[in-house]
Amino acid sequence: MLCLVASTAISTALHAQDTPNTTIHPGSPAYLDSLDGFRGVKFGTEFGKFTGLVLDQDRGKLKLYTKKNEDLTLGLAKLSAIVYHFFDGKLQAVTIHTTSMPDGRTLTAIANSGFGAGTKLDPYNTIWQGETAWAQLSQNEGTGEVTLTIGDAEISRDLGNYEQQQAQEAAAQL
């Protein structure tokens, strides 16, 4: 009987470990990690899985796109643009732009509600660093414009290495 109770307890404990709590509530970088993308599209998604994208900038392996017929609202914030960053054909980051002071304040409140207080780099820049994702909010005090970028940590490291390599190659041409 004792063995049966012990094996049931061990089985229950192992099952509990195999079934993690998948509900992560907004308010911390863990929520940022749980999103793993933007509007249900995961970071790392191949470019070919998207439709309606229009090339905005071509920087070699880094390409920036906007989307035709994009929903330019996020909660109560009216957005001026959403830019999708692809590095080496994979979704690396998304940048969300506002142009008015009220919408900038709303986007700031959304980011703080979603990801927590963040780390202030200076009065106008806040960053959040999760395990697999990151975000940065930049504010222009004069114009009220706010930009929120959300990105994948691993693909962003690869992009950083690529940009450093390109800078070194360009420096050799000086």
N, C-alpha and C positions, 0 to 999 in steps of 0.2 A: 504494500500500500504506500509506503514511504517513497519507493522508487517511482510509482505512478504519479504521486504529487510532485516530486522533484522534476520528473520529465515534463509534466504539464506546465510547471512554472518556467522551466528553461524554454520550452516551445513557445509559450506566451511571450517571454522576454525577447526571443529571437524574432518572432513575428512583429513585435512592436518596433524593433530596430529596422526591419525591412520595410515598414510602412511609415515613412517620415511624414511629419505634418507639413502638407504642401501649401497651407494657407499662410502667406506672409503678408502682414498688413502694412500699409503705407506708413512712412515715418522714419525709415532707416535705409542705409545703403544695401541692406539685405533685400529690401523691396526692389531697389534698382536692379540687383542681380536677378531677382525672380522675373522681371519683365523680359530680360534677355533680348531686347529689341524695342520696337516702337509700333504701337497699334496692332499688336498681334503678329507682326513680321519679325522673325528672329534674326539677330545678327549672324552673319555668315551665310545667309541665304544667297544663292547664286543669282546674278543679274538676270539671267534668262527666265527666272520665275516671276519677274515683274512685267507689268504692262503699263503703257501710258507714260513712260518716263521720257523726259526731254533733256538732252545733254546741255548742261549749263557751263561746265568747265572741264577741260581735258588736260590733266597734268601727268601724262604718262600712265603709270599703273593706277593712279588715283583719278577717279572721274566723279564729278558732282552732277546730280540730276535733280530736277523738279518733276512733279507729277501733274499731268493734265487732270483737270477736274478734281483737284485735291480739296479735301474738307479743311478749310483754313480757320477752324475754330478748335479750341482746346478748353473745355469747360466754358467759362465766361470770357475767355481771352480770344480776341480777334487777332489772327496771325497774318503777317505779311507774306511769309514764305515758309515752306518746309523743304529742306535740301537733303537729299539722300547721298551719302558718301560711299562709294564702292572702291575698295582696294583689291587689285588683282581679281576683279570680277565678283567679289563678295561684299555684302553689306557690312560696312565697318562702323558707320555712325549716321546719326540724323541730327540736323541742326534746325531748330525752330526759332523763327524770327518774329518780333513784334516791332512796331514803329511808333506807337503812342505811349505816353506815360501811364495812362490807366491800364492798358493791356500789358505793359511791361511789369507793373506792380502785380497784376493778376497772374502772369506767368511765373513771377518770382514766388508768389504764394503757393502756386501749384507745385513747383519744384521743392520748396521747403516742406510742404505737406507730404509729398511723395517720398522724399529721400532723407528728411531730417534737417538739422541745422547746417550741416556741411562745414567745410573749413574755409574761412575767409582768407584769401590771398592778399586782398586789399579791400577798401570799401566797395569796390565795383565788381569783384570777381570772387565767386564761391565755387569750390570743387567738392565732389563726392567721389569717394573711391570704394567700390565694392570689391568682391573677390574676382568677379568676371566682367564687370561693367564699371563705367565711370560716367560722370556728368560734370559739365562746367557751365555756370551761368555768368554771363558778362553783361554789365549794365553801362549804358552811356548816360551819365547824369544830365548832360546838357540837352540831349534830344529825347530822352526817355526810352530809347530803343533798348531792348533786351534780347539776348541770344542765349538759348539753351541748347547745348550739344550733349547728346547721349551716345556713348560708344562702347564697343567691345574692347576689353583690355588686351586680349591676345592679338587680334588683328591690328589694333592701334600700335602695339609694339613692333609688329612687322612693318607697318607703315613708317614708323619712326626710323627703323633701320634702313629702309629704302630711301627715305629723305636724306638721311645722313650720308649714305653711299652716293646719292646724286650730288650732294653738296661737295663731297670730296672730289668727285670726278670733275665738277665744274671748277673747283679751286685749282685743279691741275691745269686748267686752260688759261689761267690768269697770266 
